[in-house]
């Protein structure tokens, strides 16, 4: 026991011994939505500062008198955490490290019919090749996963599903009889990510054929697709967090615009609407500010060329559609040039389904998916 004394007098008071703080124990790191909650046990009830640090460095928090804190995490780094306690200048030894927080990378594919894969048949009618069947190029088809809403694709009893399933699970369009298996850019996307990184991804596919950015995807529309998609992503992350897994959003691909290009009014509004849409994605989704957003430039060039070749421009508005198409494509270029972490890839020149000259063929969907991956997988947080 140490005493403070005054010269020429008896001890005025006895100072309490200040013991070094005890190292916190029972450290746990629990995933939440875009965050990790770190908790611990300590015999100290008040006046102690707890500092949480990460391995590797970069994440942490400091609290006083509490035994937990929540740390934002929007990247797929294999984080571990430890805690120290301090009283004044005295600091405890660091606690044991937590285990690495389990994580998976989510990517989001959104848009209209070409994002869905409306005419991209899993079994090619010309060659008989089944693009969803083995032998596979790599492990993506069995390790990457996919989910989709039943907007254009049949529900569980018809081959749809609830929650994530293997990438090679057939998707069945809900307006065609007999059933046709389809796929969109997600297959080529996942396969290329696996080829580049050796890692699987989990795709949330939110697509609606014939949908418009001006109307259906309007972020301010209470019953629109935008809010439904955000809700689906957050729900997925919540369910995974409860299961002990941290989801991070690695990239977003947006393939839409054909519908808006058909009208000079919506085509002229597309740049403004696209900027609003991208801003809303960044503000409403729990993701890193650097998460890449890939814009697939739509193209109606094949459609207009078909009309011209068949002398149909007296019936179809070739000039108007050509102008609208240029407006929408220019808006994509503007976004890629002026908005941070936005990248453009182009569908111009890819083979289209001969029945309508708008929808990509199966091989074209694989190509555009590969381009999405090549443009973004090295930028995923």
Secondary structure, 3 states (H helix, E strand, C coil): CCEECCCCCCCCEECCCCCCCCCCEEEEEEEECCEEEEEEECCCCCCCEEEEEEECCCCEEEEECCCEEEEECCCCCCCEEEEEEEECCEECCCCCCCCCCCEEEEEEEEECHHHHCCCCECECCCCCCECCCCCCCCCHHHHCEEEECCCCECCHHHCCCCCCEECCCCEEECCCCCCCEECCCHHHHHHHHHHHHCCCCEEEEEECCCCCCCCCCCCCCCCCHHHHHHHHHHHHHHHHHHCCCEEEEEEEEEECCHHHHCCHHHHHHHHHHHHHHHHHHHHHCCCCCCCEEEEEECCCHHHHHHHHHCCCCCCCCHHHHHHHHHHHHHHHHHHHHHCCCEEEEECCCCCECCCCCCCECHHHHHHHHHHHHHHHHHHCC
